[in-house]
Amino acid sequence: MRTKRNRVEHARSNARENESWEYRTIYAWCFSVFYLTAAVGRIFKWKWYDFPIQERSKKSLSDEAHEVADTIVPYVFMG
């Protein structure tokens, strides 16, 4: 038989798992959008965020997408 404490801990664990799943899903969507944006930006020599040209050319598309996603995604969960 579950005690009240066990039920509360189980509910908290489920909430953390749901938040983790939501975070990973949103991060994956944002990463793919920013990856495509970085690729298009490289093709057309266009940028929509401020990276110096020398620094930008040294980063891989994946690194650029991770950096922007790491910056943007946490704001989704504020509030």
Helices and strands as residue ranges (DSSP letters): H 4-44, H 53-58, H 61-76
